[in-house]
C-alpha cells in the first residue's frame, strides 16, 4: 500500500508546473502547456486564469494568440514560504542551454 501511495503525489502542484511551463516558454499555447504538465487544456486554462488574477502571470494578446509572462518579485502565497519569491523557484527549474554551466558562470 505504501508503495502505491508513493507514486500518487509530487512536490509541485499543477499550478507550480504551469508556472514553470510559462517561465520556460512564454509563447506556448494552452494546448502545449497542458501537454507538458499532463493535464487537460481546460485545467491549464483555469490555472492560467488563477495565476493571472493573482498577479503571478500577465497575459498579452499578440495577434490571435496570447503571450504569458511571469510577474517578477512575487512572494509565495503560503505563510510558510511568504519570505521567498516565486523567482527563486523558477531559477531552480529554469532550463539552461547545454553548454551553460550550472553556476551561471
Protein Blocks (a to p, Z undefined) as FASTA:
>chain_A
ZZmmmmmccfbdfklmmmmmmmmmmmbcfklmmmmnopafklmmmmmmmmmmnopaccdd
ehjbccddddehiacfblklmmpcfklmmmmmoccdfklcfklZZ
